[in-house]
Amino acid sequence: MTADRHHFEVLSSEHRFSGSVIGVRTDAVRMPDGSVANRDVVVHPGAVAILALDADDSVVMVRQYRHPVGHELLELPAGLLDVQGEPALTGARRELYEEAALAAADWAVLLDIYNSSGMSDEAIRVYLARGLTEIVEEDRFAPKHEEISMTVERYPLEVLVRMSLAGELVNGTAVCGVLAAWAARADGWSGLRPADAHWPARPDRARPAG
């Protein structure tokens, strides 16, 4: 990550709201020219997502209702970093297990992204998971809320690339993950970082999983 070219000093912060997932604060920020502006920040715990690629180069996707946009979206299996102190990789393994009933033998970091850096500190680490095996346990996961209607589907990576460019795949994390996987595969996966690579946005979550 490059160093900031200018200094932006936070003069004060005011807490506005706390919800079940996010919070909102307002920062008074001194700009490089000396002026002061208020900036509202959505505070987010961070998340992980998994691009699980099977032996046929198909990607495991979930289709889930998302209330803010009012309809179902096709997404990567994903989840919040809402377990105190849990390493990101541990969370990713758990989400793949819970949402898709899968385990993976091979893990690597595909990419790290800020989903909406103009308004939120939400950081997402997207993993590439390969060497998939199915896990069948009756008590593995009890869905609730929107997850009750969630379905698991598989699409060839090439199809998802075309869907992204056609505006049919619109979840930001999924589009980033799909296009990154397409590029990384063309390079023989040689440029990927290890699963416990340093994560500047959430450095306390990048340590190896137990």
C-alpha positions as CSV (number, residue, x, y, z in Angstrom):
1,M,0.0,0.0,0.0
2,T,1.5,3.4,-1.0
3,A,2.0,6.1,1.6
4,D,-0.4,9.0,1.7
5,R,0.9,11.9,-0.3
6,H,-0.9,14.4,2.0
7,H,-1.7,14.7,5.6
8,F,-5.4,14.4,6.7
9,E,-5.7,15.1,10.4
10,V,-8.8,13.8,12.3
11,L,-9.6,16.6,14.7
12,S,-12.6,14.9,16.4
13,S,-14.9,12.0,16.0
14,E,-18.6,11.8,17.1
15,H,-20.4,8.5,17.4
16,R,-23.8,8.6,15.6
17,F,-25.3,5.1,15.5
18,S,-24.7,1.4,16.4
19,G,-26.6,-1.4,14.7
20,S,-26.4,-5.2,14.7
21,V,-23.6,-5.1,12.1
22,I,-22.4,-1.5,11.4
23,G,-21.9,1.7,13.2
24,V,-21.7,5.3,12.0
25,R,-19.4,8.1,13.1
26,T,-18.7,11.6,11.9
27,D,-15.1,12.7,11.7
28,A,-14.0,16.4,11.5
29,V,-11.0,16.2,9.1
30,R,-8.4,18.9,8.4
31,M,-7.6,18.9,4.7
32,P,-4.2,19.6,3.2
33,D,-5.2,23.2,2.5
34,G,-6.1,23.8,6.1
35,S,-9.9,23.6,5.7
36,V,-12.0,21.4,7.9
37,A,-14.8,19.1,6.6
38,N,-17.1,16.6,8.2
39,R,-17.0,13.0,6.9
40,D,-19.5,10.4,7.8
41,V,-18.0,6.9,8.1
42,V,-19.8,3.6,8.2
43,V,-17.8,1.4,10.6
44,H,-17.7,-2.3,9.5
45,P,-16.0,-5.3,11.2
46,G,-14.7,-6.6,7.8
47,A,-15.6,-9.8,6.0
48,V,-14.2,-12.8,4.1
49,A,-15.4,-14.3,0.8
50,I,-14.4,-17.5,-0.9
51,L,-14.0,-18.2,-4.6
52,A,-14.2,-22.0,-4.4
53,L,-13.1,-23.5,-7.7
54,D,-13.8,-27.2,-8.3
55,A,-12.0,-29.7,-10.4
56,D,-14.0,-28.7,-13.5
57,D,-13.1,-25.0,-13.0
58,S,-16.6,-24.2,-11.9
59,V,-17.2,-21.7,-9.1
60,V,-19.4,-22.3,-6.1
61,M,-21.9,-19.5,-5.8
62,V,-24.8,-18.7,-3.5
63,R,-28.0,-16.9,-4.5
64,Q,-29.4,-14.8,-1.6
65,Y,-32.0,-12.1,-1.1
66,R,-30.4,-8.8,-0.3
67,H,-32.9,-6.3,1.2
68,P,-31.1,-3.0,0.5
69,V,-31.4,-3.7,-3.3
70,G,-34.7,-5.5,-3.0
71,H,-33.9,-8.8,-4.9
72,E,-31.7,-11.8,-4.9
73,L,-28.1,-11.6,-5.9
74,L,-25.6,-14.2,-7.0
75,E,-22.6,-14.0,-4.7
76,L,-19.6,-15.8,-3.4
77,P,-19.9,-17.6,-0.1
78,A,-19.0,-15.0,2.4
79,G,-19.4,-13.8,6.0
80,L,-18.6,-11.2,8.6
81,L,-15.5,-11.1,10.8
82,D,-17.8,-11.0,13.7
83,V,-16.2,-13.6,15.9
84,Q,-13.8,-11.9,18.4
85,G,-10.2,-12.6,17.6
86,E,-11.0,-15.2,14.9
87,P,-8.4,-15.4,12.1
88,A,-9.8,-14.5,8.7
89,L,-8.8,-17.9,7.3
90,T,-10.7,-19.7,10.1
91,G,-13.8,-17.6,9.3
92,A,-13.5,-18.4,5.6
93,R,-13.3,-22.1,6.3
94,R,-16.4,-21.8,8.5
95,E,-18.4,-19.8,5.9
96,L,-17.6,-22.3,3.1
97,Y,-18.6,-25.1,5.4
98,E,-21.8,-23.4,6.6
99,E,-23.0,-21.9,3.3
100,A,-21.9,-24.6,0.8
101,A,-21.2,-27.7,2.9
102,L,-17.7,-27.8,1.5
103,A,-14.1,-28.1,2.8
104,A,-11.0,-27.1,0.8
105,A,-7.5,-28.5,0.9
106,D,-5.8,-25.6,-0.8
107,W,-6.2,-22.0,0.2
108,A,-4.6,-18.8,-1.1
109,V,-5.4,-15.1,-0.9
110,L,-7.0,-14.0,-4.2
111,L,-7.3,-10.3,-3.4
112,D,-8.0,-7.7,-0.7
113,I,-10.6,-5.0,-1.4
114,Y,-12.3,-2.0,0.2
115,N,-15.9,-2.3,-1.1
116,S,-16.9,1.3,-0.7
117,S,-14.0,3.4,0.5
118,G,-15.8,6.7,0.0
119,M,-18.2,6.0,2.9
120,S,-17.1,2.8,4.8
121,D,-14.0,1.1,6.2
122,E,-15.4,-2.3,5.2
123,A,-12.5,-4.5,4.1
124,I,-12.9,-7.8,2.5
125,R,-10.4,-10.6,2.0
126,V,-11.3,-12.9,-0.9
127,Y,-9.7,-16.4,-0.8
128,L,-9.2,-18.9,-3.6
129,A,-10.2,-22.3,-2.3
130,R,-9.4,-25.5,-4.3
131,G,-9.3,-29.2,-3.6
132,L,-13.0,-29.2,-2.6
133,T,-14.7,-32.0,-0.7
134,E,-18.4,-32.2,0.3
135,I,-19.3,-32.4,3.9
136,V,-22.7,-33.9,4.8
137,E,-23.8,-33.3,8.4
138,E,-27.5,-32.9,9.4
139,D,-26.6,-30.3,12.1
140,R,-24.0,-28.3,10.1
141,F,-26.0,-25.1,9.8
142,A,-29.4,-23.8,10.7
143,P,-30.3,-21.0,8.2
144,K,-32.3,-18.0,9.4
145,H,-33.6,-14.8,8.0
146,E,-32.6,-14.3,4.3
147,E,-30.5,-17.4,4.4
148,I,-33.6,-19.6,4.6
149,S,-34.1,-19.2,0.9
150,M,-30.4,-19.2,-0.1
151,T,-29.4,-21.7,-2.8
152,V,-26.0,-23.1,-3.8
153,E,-25.2,-23.1,-7.5
154,R,-22.1,-23.8,-9.7
155,Y,-21.1,-21.9,-12.8
156,P,-18.0,-22.3,-15.1
157,L,-15.5,-19.5,-14.4
158,E,-15.8,-18.4,-18.1
159,V,-19.5,-18.0,-17.8
160,L,-19.2,-15.8,-14.7
161,V,-16.7,-13.6,-16.5
162,R,-19.2,-13.1,-19.3
163,M,-22.0,-12.5,-16.8
164,S,-19.8,-9.9,-15.1
165,L,-19.2,-8.0,-18.4
166,A,-22.9,-8.3,-19.4
167,G,-24.1,-6.8,-16.1
168,E,-25.7,-10.0,-15.0
169,L,-23.4,-10.6,-12.1
170,V,-23.4,-7.4,-10.1
171,N,-22.3,-8.2,-6.5
172,G,-19.0,-6.2,-6.2
173,T,-17.1,-8.8,-4.3
174,A,-18.1,-11.6,-6.7
175,V,-17.2,-9.6,-9.8
176,C,-13.8,-8.7,-8.3
177,G,-13.2,-12.3,-7.3
178,V,-14.3,-13.8,-10.7
179,L,-12.1,-11.4,-12.7
180,A,-9.1,-11.9,-10.4
181,A,-9.5,-15.7,-10.6
182,W,-9.7,-15.5,-14.4
183,A,-6.5,-13.4,-14.5
184,A,-4.7,-15.5,-11.9
185,R,-5.5,-18.8,-13.7
186,A,-4.0,-17.4,-16.9
187,D,-0.8,-16.8,-15.0
188,G,-0.8,-20.4,-13.6
189,W,-1.8,-19.1,-10.1
190,S,1.8,-18.1,-9.6
191,G,1.2,-14.6,-8.3
192,L,-1.1,-15.4,-5.4
193,R,-0.2,-14.8,-1.8
194,P,-0.3,-17.4,0.9
195,A,-3.5,-17.8,2.9
196,D,-2.0,-16.1,6.0
197,A,-0.4,-13.2,4.1
198,H,-0.3,-9.8,5.9
199,W,-3.6,-7.9,5.6
200,P,-2.9,-4.2,6.2
201,A,-6.7,-3.4,6.6
202,R,-7.1,-6.0,9.3
203,P,-3.6,-7.0,10.5
204,D,-4.9,-8.7,13.6
205,R,-6.9,-11.2,11.5
206,A,-4.2,-12.4,9.1
207,R,-2.3,-14.7,11.5
208,P,-2.3,-18.4,10.7
209,A,-5.4,-20.4,11.8
210,G,-4.5,-22.6,14.7
